[in-house]
């Protein structure tokens, strides 16, 4: 699982739309925190998108096996 909690911060340079940045500051937004949060969400999204693509065949084979043989230990399910 991807975890970014408690990772150290690193200074970086970004080029942002000047008007958007000005409005964000006027609204009292913490630009660094906002960008960090949104970037982490996008990294997670792209990571899982890539993982799904790389594992598409294995997932399809597993699903086909379950469809044909049923779930392992299904007889013990209480729901």
N, C-alpha and C positions, 0 to 999 in steps of 0.2 A: 504494500500500500504506500502511496506517496504521502509523506509527512514532511511538512515544511516548518512545523512549529519549533520555536526556540532556536532557529538557525540564526547565525550572526548576520548582521546587516552589512552591506557593502556599498560604499558610495559609488555612484555612476552618473554619467551625463545622459540626459534625454533631450530630444528635440520635440517640443510640444507646441501645439497651436497656441499662440500668444494670447488670443482673446479668450479661449477656453481656460487657460491657466489663470488669467486675470480674474475671470468670473469665479472660478473655483476658490481662489484666495479671498475674494470679496465675500463669498458665502461661508468662509471659515473652514473650508475643507482641508484636511490633512492630505495633501497631494501624494506624498510618499506612501502613506498607508493605503490610500485608495488605489494607486497604481500597483502596489505590492499585492493587494488582495485580488484585484482583477487579473493580474499577470499569473498569479498562482492558480486561479480558476481556469484560465486558458491553458496553462501548462498541463493541468490535470486532464482537461477535456481532450487535448491533443495526444497525451500519453495513452489514454484509454482508447481513443480512436485508432491509434497506431497498433496498440496491443490487440484490439479486435481484428484488425486487418491481418496482422501476422499470425493470429491463431484461428482465423475463420475456418480453415479446413478441419482442424482438430475439434473445434466446437461442433461443426456440422456432423462429423463422424460420431462424436459422443451423443448428440441428439438423436441420430439415426439408431444408434445402439439402444438407447433408452426407449425409443419408440417401438423397436422390435422386441426387446427383452423385458422391458419394464424397469422400474426403479429397483436398485439393490435394497434388500431388506424391507421392501414395501409391505410385506405381510405383517410386519411389526408396527406399522404406522397406526396411530390412534386418531387420526384426523382425516 
